[in-house]
Amino acid sequence: MAHIKYYGNMRELTGKNEEDFEALTLSGLIDIIGNKYGKAAKKAAKSSLIVADSEKVLAIRKVKLQSSSEVGFFPMCCGG
């Protein structure tokens, strides 16, 4: 199972700091999050800065997950 860590608004939307899911791909994981927590959580997950196995994710559809994968959903930061 992939180990998921939530930060910022994802933590607020899910009510959890972390949890485990069975998913083969990152896009599949985001679908599972949407099914469990709703459209707002899915939208927030897609717009998060995502780190999978210590690598910043640039293309959600291309990321495969292993049973030992760790995925973090971080809020996007902006400033001026």
C-alpha positions as CSV (number, residue, x, y, z in Angstrom):
1,M,0.0,0.0,0.0
2,A,1.2,3.5,-0.8
3,H,1.6,5.7,2.3
4,I,0.0,9.2,1.8
5,K,0.8,12.3,3.8
6,Y,-1.4,15.4,3.7
7,Y,-0.4,19.0,4.3
8,G,-2.3,22.3,4.3
9,N,-5.8,22.2,2.8
10,M,-5.6,18.5,2.0
11,R,-5.2,17.8,5.7
12,E,-8.3,20.0,6.4
13,L,-10.4,18.4,3.6
14,T,-9.5,14.8,4.6
15,G,-9.4,15.3,8.3
16,K,-6.2,13.2,8.4
17,N,-2.5,13.7,8.5
18,E,-1.7,10.5,6.7
19,E,-3.2,7.2,5.5
20,D,-2.5,4.2,3.3
21,F,-4.2,3.4,0.0
22,E,-3.9,0.6,-2.6
23,A,-3.3,2.3,-5.9
24,L,-1.1,1.4,-8.9
25,T,-0.8,5.0,-10.3
26,L,-0.9,8.5,-9.0
27,S,-3.9,9.3,-11.1
28,G,-5.7,6.3,-9.6
29,L,-4.8,7.5,-6.1
30,I,-6.3,10.9,-6.8
31,D,-9.5,9.2,-8.1
32,I,-9.6,7.2,-4.8
33,I,-9.2,10.4,-2.8
34,G,-12.0,12.0,-4.8
35,N,-14.3,9.1,-4.2
36,K,-13.6,9.0,-0.5
37,Y,-13.5,12.7,0.3
38,G,-15.4,14.4,-2.6
39,K,-14.8,16.7,-5.5
40,A,-13.1,19.5,-3.5
41,A,-10.5,17.1,-2.2
42,K,-9.8,15.7,-5.7
43,K,-9.4,19.2,-7.1
44,A,-7.1,20.2,-4.2
45,A,-5.0,17.0,-4.7
46,K,-4.6,17.8,-8.4
47,S,-3.5,21.4,-7.7
48,S,-1.1,20.4,-4.9
49,L,2.6,20.2,-5.2
50,I,3.0,16.4,-5.2
51,V,6.1,14.5,-4.1
52,A,6.2,10.8,-4.8
53,D,9.1,8.8,-3.5
54,S,11.2,11.9,-2.8
55,E,10.7,13.2,-6.4
56,K,8.6,16.3,-7.4
57,V,5.8,15.1,-9.7
58,L,5.6,17.0,-13.0
59,A,3.1,14.7,-14.8
60,I,0.5,12.9,-12.7
61,R,-0.4,10.4,-15.4
62,K,3.1,9.1,-15.8
63,V,3.7,8.2,-12.1
64,K,3.5,4.5,-11.1
65,L,3.2,3.6,-7.5
66,Q,4.8,0.7,-5.6
67,S,3.6,-0.8,-2.4
68,S,6.4,1.0,-0.6
69,S,5.7,4.4,-2.2
70,E,5.3,7.5,-0.2
71,V,3.3,10.4,-1.6
72,G,2.9,13.9,-0.1
73,F,0.4,16.5,-1.1
74,F,1.7,20.0,-0.3
75,P,-0.1,23.3,-0.7
76,M,1.1,25.5,-3.5
77,C,2.9,28.6,-2.3
78,C,2.9,31.9,-4.1
79,G,4.2,35.3,-3.3
80,G,5.2,38.5,-4.9
